[in-house]
C-alpha cells in the first residue's frame, strides 16, 4: 500500500510490530473496528489486527469491554436529549387561584375552567381541583422545570416565600418524557406500542420528527395514577375511622381528583 507520494506504507500486521511509533494505539484500533462491526469478538479482533490471541487476547477483551460498557470510553449509542417532559403537582393551601388572571395567567373556555401559563420554557395548566400539570420544552431538565414554575408562581406574586416554593417543587411527580438516540442514518419506520397500556412505553424508529433516531416514549400509566389515588383515599378513610388522624396530603390540601391526563 502506497501514499500519495508513492511511498510504501506498512500494512496492519507490519504496523503492529512497530512499537516505536508514537501513533500506535491498540485501543484506538479496537474501537475503530468495533464501530464498524459491533459483534466482533476478541479472537476475531486479534485475527484482523494480526496479533497473537494467546498473549494479547485479554488486553483486546478488556478494550472491547470498555467500548461496550463504559460510557466514558465507548463510541456507541448515546441519548441525545429528553423532550416532551411532563408531570404534575398540587397547589398547597392558601394558593390564591382567583388572582391568577390578573398577573398573567390565561383563563380558558374549557368546561373544567383551567388556567394556562405559557412561556419559552413550557406550559402549565392549573385546575380547580388544585392539580397543576407542567409541560417542559426540550431540552428538559430540573433547572428548566424550577424556572418555569418560578416564572408562573414566584415572579407573579402568587407565592412569596422562597422556602415554601422550594418545598412545593419537591412534590413534583414526573408523568412521562421522550428520549431520542441518534444512529446517524435514516431508519425504516417502525412503531412498537404493545407495552403502552401496561407499562407506558412506546418505541419508534424512522419517525418524521427524528428520521435517524430511535425514539423512546415512557410515561406513568393513567390506571396506575388512578389506583394510587384510590389507595390514598381508602387510607385516609380508614385513618379517620380508626382515629389515627391523617387525611391531608403533602401539600396540605384535600384534593378531589377527577381529572387525570
N, C-alpha and C positions, 0 to 999 in steps of 0.2 A: 504494500500500500504506500502511495506517494502523496506528498503535499503539493501545494500549488507551484512550488519551485522545482518539482521533480525529485526531491529528496525522499528516500525511503523512510517510512515511519514504522516503528515497531508494532507488531501485532499484539493482541491481548495477552497471549502467552509470553511474548518477549518482554512486554511492559511489566508483567507480573514479576519477572526476575530482576528487574531494575529497581532495587530497593533504595538506591541513592537519589532517585528522582523525588524532588520535593512535591511534585504534583500527584504522586501516587497516593491513592486513598482507597483501600479495600472497602471501607464502609460506604463511601460515596458510590462506588460502582455497584455494590449490592443494592443500595437504594434505587439507583437508576434502573437496574434490571427488574426490581420488584414493581417499579412504576409501570413498566411495560407489560409485565405479567405477574399478577398478584398471587398466583398459585404455585410459583416456583418453590421447591424445597431446598434445603441446604445442600443436598447432594447434587441437585440439578445446577444450582448456582456455582458450585465448585467445578463442575464439568464445563460450564460455559466460560468461566474465568480461567480455566486450565490451571487450577491449583489443587494440590493433593487434599482429598477429603479427610484422610486419616489424621493429618496434622492441623488443617485449617477448618475442619468441619464445625467444631464447637464455636469458633470465632464467627464464622458465617451465620451459624444458627442464632447466635446472640444478636448479631446485627439485624437479622430477619425479625427477631422478636421485638427489637427496638422499633423497627419500622411499623410493625403491626399493632403494638400495644402501648407504646409510649407516645402520648400526644405531642410532647415537645420535640420529638425527633422525626416522627413519621411524616411522610409527604402524601398521605392518603386523604380520605374524605374528611371534611371539616364543616361543621354547621356554620353557616354564614350569619344568620340573624333570626331573631324572633319578631314576628309581627302579628297583627290581629289579636294581640293580648287583651283579655277582658276578665273582669272579676266583679266582686260586689262587696259591700259592707252596709251597715245600718247606721242611720243617724242617731245620735245619742239624745237623751232627754234635755230639752231646752234649746235644741237647734231650731231656730225660727225659720220655718218654710214660707210664711206669709210675706216676708220682706225680700224674698229671693229675686223676684222680678224687678224690683226697684234697683238692684245692684248688678244687673247684667244677665240674669237667667231669663230664659225664654219659656213662656207658658204655651204649651201645645194645645191643639184641639182634640187630642186623644181622649177617649172616654175615661181613661184612668187618671186624667189631669196631671200628667207628669210634667216636670220642668226639665229643660235641656240646657246644658252648658257646652259650648264649642270653642276650641282654640286650636293653635297649631300642634299642641301635644296630644289632642284626642277629644273625646266626647264623654259627657256624664249625663245620666238620666236619673232623676230624683222623683220617687213616687210618694204618694200619700201614706202608704204603709210604712214609710221610713227607709225603704230599700234604696240604695244608691248603686246603680250599675255604672261601671267605669270601663271605657274602651281606650287603650293607649296605642298611639300610632307607632309604627316602626321607626327606628329600632327600639323595641320595648325594653325598659329597664326599670328598676326600683326607683331610681332618681327621677325619671320622667313621670312615673306614677305619682310620687310625692309632689312634684312641681305642679302637675295637673290639678290635684286636689287642693293644693295651696292657692292656685290661681282662682279656683271656684269658691273656696270657703274662707281662706285666710285673708287674701287681699281684698275680698269684697266685704269684709267685716262681719260675716256670719259666725266666725269663730275668732275669738280674741286671744285665747290662751294658747301659747305655743306648746306647752307641755300636754295640754288636753288634746291638741291636734296630733301630736306625735303618738300618744297612746291610742287615739282613734284610728290612725292609719295602720297600726299594727293589727287591727281586727280585719283587715282586708283579706278576702278569700279569692284565690285565683279560680276562675271559671274555665279558662282554656287559652290556648295560644296556637301559633302556626310557625313551624320551623322549616327552613329550606337547607338542602345540602346540594351544592353545585357539583356536577360531574364534568363540566367543561365541554359537553357535546349534546346535540339535540337528541332527546329521548322519545320513544314512541309513547303515545298516550295510554295511560292505564290508571284505573281507579279501584282501590281495594277498600271497601266500606262495610264488610260483613261484621266488623268489630265496632261499628259506630254506635249502635243501640246499647250494646252490653258494656263496652269499655270506653266509648267516646273517642275512638281512634280511626282516622281515615288517612290512607297513604295514596298519593298521586304522583305520577310521572308524566312528563311531556305536556303539562298544562300550559295554556296560552300565557299565563302570567309569569311562569318560570319554566320555559321550554327545556332548559338544560339542567334542571334540578329535580331532586326528589323532595316532595312536599309532604310534611307530616303534620296533620291536624289532630290535636288532642284537646279534650275538654272533660269537665266533671259532669257526668250524665245527669239529666234533669230528674230521673227517677231516684237517683242517689241523694240528690239535694232534698227532694220532697220526703223521702224516707227519713232523712236526718231531721227534718222539721217535725215530722210526726213523732219521732222518738223524743225530741226535745219537749214537745207539748205534753206527751204522756208522762215524761219525767217530772215536769212542772206540776201536773195534776196530782200525781202520786205524792210529791213532796208536800203539797198543800194538804192533801188528805191525811197524811201521816203526821202533819205538824212539824215537818223538817225545815220549813222555810223555803226560800228559793222562789222561782217563778219569773225572775228577771234575767235578761240576757246580759252579755258582757258590756253592751252599750248603755245599760240602764233603761232600756225602752222595751215595753211589752209589744211584741210585733204580732200582727195578724197577717201572716204571709199568704197571699192569694195569687201572687204573680211570680213565676219563675221562668227565666229565659236562659 
